[in-house]
Amino acid sequence: MVKKIALALGGFVVLVASLAVIKAAQIKEKSSAPHVMPATAVSTIKAEEVLWKPSLHAIGTLAPVQGVMVSADADGTVVRIETESGALVNKGDLLVEIDTTVERANLKAVYATTELNRINLVRSQELWERQAISKSEYDAAQAAAAQSIAAAAALEAQIAKKLVRAPFMGRVGIRQINVGQFVARGAPMLPLQSLDAIYVNFNVPQRQFPSLSVGGSVRVAVDAYPEREFAAKVTAINAEVDSTTRNISVQATMDNPGELLRAGMFVGVDVELASHGKQIAVPATAISYASYGNSVFIVETMKGPDEKEYLGARQQFVKLGATRGDLVVVIEGVKPGEDVVSSGVFKLRNHAHVQVNNSAQPASSANPTPDNT
């Protein structure tokens, strides 16, 4: 009985030892084989060259080509307002009349004196020709006549100052006076602005100055007309840079059909800069941003340690340029035609196995129109 038990135990020990040896061999075989990570699903896009005209975004303000606050040039009481707020007037149209009763009465008196002095001058000339009066008397008659004419001209000018006329064609704003109101010299009466063409004033950093030129194209966006874009041309660049902000002032001019735009409006400005030729653009989702350098992942066929080929992702550091919409220009690091990972870059590492699935792609438009805007 004891012999049988010993034989059974011996067989059990031999079986366990055999299983242990087999399992150890399997573990050793697995540990010696190279570890292969599962393929990561990504989407890719072909790197293509695009011809972009780089642009500079700025914030601007609309200003009238001609705009003034019409003010009184002489003291007096307003007796007539010839135009209403918002009216379109031509150059020379009468806007406001200030009381000229006293000046006109004085002018009649001066006219009468002028006529008398004219008659006296004619008589004095006849007498002088006959040597019936002295030269001083004749000169006094000439001076009196000239003084009367000058006095009449002065009164006429004073009356003209109280007839306030439009200095140019434009649209009248909201008037600030009423009939019967006394106005002092220089008091504001009503704004007048010419809006047929309109200025766009904005500032750009001094580093962009070499890229600016008179005649350059400008795109203007106004929130009052979100679906429209207005075209303008750079017409003036300031002669000096602001010493506080280090910005330079730029002025563009654009047409204003139907006076859709008004002075003082806040606008967004895109200034087209000099083109640098064709450039490679990729979706912004393809960029892996990092403090040590920005990079993209390029999908290509690679060889593993066992010399077997597989589809992998190679990390490529890049130099980035301008951004437009969902796209970013890659100045250096990517060649045309290369497959660049467009989504899933944050799951990747250098030489990682990938599986391409392009059934869904992230947005990549130079002019996106998000639904929430």
MOTAGI-V757507 format. One record per residue. N is the residue number from 1. RES is the residue in one letter. PHI is phi as a letter, one per 30 degrees, with the letter a starting at -180 (none if undefined). OMEGA is omega in radians with two decimals (none if undefined). BURIAL is b if it has 9 or more other ideal C-beta (glycine too) atoms within 8 Angstrom, else e. Layout:
((N	RES	PHI	OMEGA	BURIAL) (N	RES	PHI	OMEGA	BURIAL))
This chain:
((1	M	none	3.14	e) (2	V	d	3.13	e) (3	K	d	3.14	e) (4	K	d	-3.13	e) (5	I	d	3.14	e) (6	A	d	3.11	e) (7	L	d	3.13	e) (8	A	d	3.11	e) (9	L	d	3.12	e) (10	G	d	3.11	e) (11	G	d	3.13	e) (12	F	d	3.14	e) (13	V	d	3.11	e) (14	V	d	-3.14	e) (15	L	d	3.14	e) (16	V	d	3.13	e) (17	A	d	3.12	e) (18	S	d	3.13	e) (19	L	d	3.13	e) (20	A	d	3.12	e) (21	V	d	-3.13	e) (22	I	d	-3.12	e) (23	K	d	3.11	e) (24	A	d	3.12	e) (25	A	d	3.11	e) (26	Q	d	3.13	e) (27	I	d	3.14	e) (28	K	d	-3.14	e) (29	E	d	3.13	e) (30	K	d	-3.13	e) (31	S	d	3.12	e) (32	S	d	3.12	e) (33	A	d	-3.14	e) (34	P	d	-3.12	e) (35	H	d	-3.11	e) (36	V	c	3.10	e) (37	M	d	3.09	e) (38	P	d	-3.10	e) (39	A	d	3.12	e) (40	T	c	3.14	b) (41	A	d	3.12	e) (42	V	b	2.98	b) (43	S	c	-3.09	b) (44	T	b	3.09	b) (45	I	b	3.12	b) (46	K	d	3.07	e) (47	A	d	-3.10	b) (48	E	b	3.09	e) (49	E	d	3.09	e) (50	V	b	3.10	b) (51	L	c	-3.13	e) (52	W	c	2.91	b) (53	K	c	-3.10	e) (54	P	e	-3.11	b) (55	S	b	3.13	b) (56	L	b	-3.13	b) (57	H	c	3.12	e) (58	A	b	3.09	b) (59	I	c	-3.08	e) (60	G	b	3.12	b) (61	T	b	3.10	b) (62	L	d	3.13	b) (63	A	b	-3.13	b) (64	P	d	3.04	b) (65	V	d	3.00	b) (66	Q	b	-3.14	e) (67	G	a	-3.13	b) (68	V	b	2.91	e) (69	M	c	-3.11	e) (70	V	d	-3.08	b) (71	S	b	-3.14	e) (72	A	d	3.11	b) (73	D	c	3.13	e) (74	A	a	3.10	b) (75	D	d	3.05	e) (76	G	l	-3.13	b) (77	T	c	3.13	b) (78	V	d	3.13	b) (79	V	c	-3.12	e) (80	R	a	3.02	e) (81	I	c	-3.00	b) (82	E	d	-3.08	e) (83	T	b	3.12	b) (84	E	c	3.12	e) (85	S	e	3.12	e) (86	G	i	-3.10	e) (87	A	d	3.06	e) (88	L	c	-3.08	e) (89	V	b	3.08	b) (90	N	c	3.11	e) (91	K	d	3.13	e) (92	G	j	3.12	e) (93	D	d	3.10	b) (94	L	d	-3.14	b) (95	L	c	-3.08	b) (96	V	b	3.06	b) (97	E	c	3.07	b) (98	I	c	-3.05	b) (99	D	e	-3.14	b) (100	T	b	-3.07	b) (101	T	e	-3.11	e) (102	V	d	-3.10	e) (103	E	d	-3.13	b) (104	R	d	3.08	b) (105	A	d	3.10	e) (106	N	d	-3.14	b) (107	L	d	3.09	b) (108	K	d	3.12	e) (109	A	d	3.14	e) (110	V	d	3.09	b) (111	Y	e	3.14	b) (112	A	d	3.11	e) (113	T	d	3.13	b) (114	T	d	3.13	b) (115	E	d	3.11	e) (116	L	d	3.13	b) (117	N	d	3.10	b) (118	R	d	3.13	b) (119	I	d	3.12	e) (120	N	d	3.13	b) (121	L	d	3.12	b) (122	V	d	3.14	e) (123	R	d	-3.11	b) (124	S	d	3.13	b) (125	Q	d	3.12	b) (126	E	d	-3.14	e) (127	L	d	3.13	b) (128	W	d	3.13	b) (129	E	d	3.10	e) (130	R	c	-3.13	e) (131	Q	h	-3.12	e) (132	A	c	3.08	e) (133	I	b	3.14	e) (134	S	d	3.12	e) (135	K	d	-3.14	e) (136	S	d	3.10	e) (137	E	d	3.11	b) (138	Y	d	3.12	b) (139	D	d	3.11	e) (140	A	d	3.10	e) (141	A	d	3.11	b) (142	Q	d	-3.13	b) (143	A	d	3.13	e) (144	A	d	3.12	b) (145	A	d	3.14	b) (146	A	d	3.12	e) (147	Q	d	3.13	b) (148	S	d	3.12	b) (149	I	d	3.14	b) (150	A	d	3.13	e) (151	A	d	3.10	b) (152	A	d	3.13	b) (153	A	d	3.13	e) (154	A	d	3.12	e) (155	L	d	3.10	b) (156	E	d	3.10	b) (157	A	d	3.11	e) (158	Q	d	3.11	b) (159	I	d	3.14	b) (160	A	d	3.11	e) (161	K	d	-3.13	e) (162	K	d	2.97	b) (163	L	c	-3.02	b) (164	V	d	-3.08	b) (165	R	c	3.14	e) (166	A	d	3.13	b) (167	P	d	3.11	e) (168	F	a	3.11	e) (169	M	d	-3.13	b) (170	G	a	-3.12	b) (171	R	c	-3.13	b) (172	V	d	3.06	b) (173	G	d	-3.13	b) (174	I	d	-3.09	e) (175	R	d	-3.06	b) (176	Q	c	-3.14	e) (177	I	b	3.08	b) (178	N	b	3.09	e) (179	V	d	-3.12	e) (180	G	j	-3.13	e) (181	Q	d	3.06	e) (182	F	d	3.13	e) (183	V	c	3.07	b) (184	A	c	3.13	e) (185	R	d	-3.12	e) (186	G	i	-3.13	e) (187	A	d	3.12	b) (188	P	d	-3.13	e) (189	M	c	3.12	b) (190	L	a	3.10	b) (191	P	d	3.10	b) (192	L	b	-3.10	b) (193	Q	b	3.05	b) (194	S	c	-3.01	b) (195	L	c	-3.12	b) (196	D	d	2.88	e) (197	A	c	-3.04	b) (198	I	b	3.14	b) (199	Y	c	2.97	b) (200	V	c	-3.13	b) (201	N	c	3.14	b) (202	F	a	-3.13	b) (203	N	b	3.08	b) (204	V	b	3.12	b) (205	P	d	-3.07	e) (206	Q	d	-3.13	b) (207	R	d	3.13	e) (208	Q	d	-3.08	b) (209	F	e	-3.14	b) (210	P	d	-3.12	e) (211	S	d	-3.12	b) (212	L	c	3.07	b) (213	S	a	3.07	e) (214	V	d	-3.08	e) (215	G	j	3.13	e) (216	G	d	-3.09	b) (217	S	d	3.14	b) (218	V	b	3.03	b) (219	R	c	-3.05	b) (220	V	c	3.09	b) (221	A	c	-3.13	b) (222	V	b	-3.09	b) (223	D	d	3.08	e) (224	A	d	3.11	e) (225	Y	b	-3.02	e) (226	P	d	-3.09	e) (227	E	c	-3.13	e) (228	R	c	3.06	e) (229	E	b	-3.08	e) (230	F	c	-3.13	b) (231	A	c	3.13	b) (232	A	b	3.11	b) (233	K	b	3.07	b) (234	V	d	-3.11	b) (235	T	c	-3.13	e) (236	A	a	3.04	e) (237	I	b	-3.07	b) (238	N	e	-3.08	e) (239	A	d	-3.12	e) (240	E	b	3.11	e) (241	V	c	3.11	b) (242	D	d	-3.07	b) (243	S	d	-3.14	e) (244	T	d	-3.08	e) (245	T	c	-3.05	e) (246	R	h	3.03	e) (247	N	c	3.09	b) (248	I	c	-3.10	b) (249	S	d	3.14	b) (250	V	b	3.11	b) (251	Q	b	3.07	b) (252	A	c	3.14	b) (253	T	b	3.11	b) (254	M	b	3.09	b) (255	D	d	-3.12	e) (256	N	b	-3.09	b) (257	P	d	3.14	e) (258	G	i	-3.12	e) (259	E	h	3.12	b) (260	L	d	-3.09	e) (261	L	c	-3.13	b) (262	R	b	-3.14	e) (263	A	d	-3.14	b) (264	G	j	3.14	e) (265	M	d	3.07	b) (266	F	d	-3.06	e) (267	V	b	2.98	b) (268	G	c	-3.04	b) (269	V	b	3.00	b) (270	D	c	-3.12	b) (271	V	c	3.10	b) (272	E	d	3.14	b) (273	L	c	-3.13	b) (274	A	d	-3.09	e) (275	S	d	3.10	e) (276	H	c	3.14	e) (277	G	i	-3.11	e) (278	K	d	3.14	e) (279	Q	b	-3.14	b) (280	I	c	-3.14	b) (281	A	c	3.10	b) (282	V	b	3.08	b) (283	P	d	3.12	b) (284	A	d	3.12	b) (285	T	d	3.14	b) (286	A	d	-3.06	b) (287	I	c	3.00	b) (288	S	c	-3.08	b) (289	Y	d	3.13	e) (290	A	a	-3.11	e) (291	S	d	-3.13	e) (292	Y	d	3.11	e) (293	G	k	3.11	e) (294	N	d	-3.08	b) (295	S	b	2.99	b) (296	V	b	3.07	b) (297	F	c	-3.13	b) (298	I	c	-3.11	b) (299	V	d	3.13	b) (300	E	a	3.12	b) (301	T	d	-3.11	e) (302	M	b	3.06	b) (303	K	c	3.11	e) (304	G	d	3.11	b) (305	P	e	3.12	e) (306	D	d	3.12	e) (307	E	i	3.08	e) (308	K	d	-3.11	e) (309	E	d	3.08	e) (310	Y	a	3.12	b) (311	L	d	-3.07	b) (312	G	b	-3.12	b) (313	A	c	3.11	b) (314	R	c	3.12	b) (315	Q	d	-3.10	b) (316	Q	b	3.09	b) (317	F	d	-3.01	e) (318	V	b	3.01	b) (319	K	c	-3.03	e) (320	L	c	3.11	b) (321	G	c	-3.06	b) (322	A	d	3.08	e) (323	T	c	3.08	e) (324	R	b	-3.13	b) (325	G	i	3.14	e) (326	D	d	-3.02	b) (327	L	c	3.10	b) (328	V	b	3.11	b) (329	V	d	3.05	b) (330	V	c	-3.09	b) (331	I	d	-3.12	b) (332	E	b	3.00	e) (333	G	j	-3.11	b) (334	V	b	3.12	b) (335	K	c	3.09	e) (336	P	e	3.10	e) (337	G	j	3.13	e) (338	E	d	3.11	b) (339	D	d	-3.10	b) (340	V	c	3.11	b) (341	V	d	-3.10	b) (342	S	c	3.06	b) (343	S	b	-3.11	b) (344	G	j	-3.07	b) (345	V	d	-3.09	b) (346	F	d	3.08	e) (347	K	c	-2.98	e) (348	L	c	2.92	b) (349	R	b	-3.10	e) (350	N	d	3.13	e) (351	H	i	3.11	e) (352	A	d	3.05	b) (353	H	d	3.13	b) (354	V	b	3.03	b) (355	Q	b	-3.04	b) (356	V	d	3.06	b) (357	N	b	-3.08	e) (358	N	c	3.14	e) (359	S	d	3.10	e) (360	A	b	-3.12	e) (361	Q	b	3.05	b) (362	P	d	3.14	b) (363	A	d	3.14	e) (364	S	b	-3.12	b) (365	S	c	3.09	e) (366	A	d	3.13	b) (367	N	b	-3.09	e) (368	P	d	3.08	e) (369	T	b	-3.12	e) (370	P	d	-3.12	e) (371	D	d	-3.05	e) (372	N	d	3.09	e) (373	T	c	none	e))
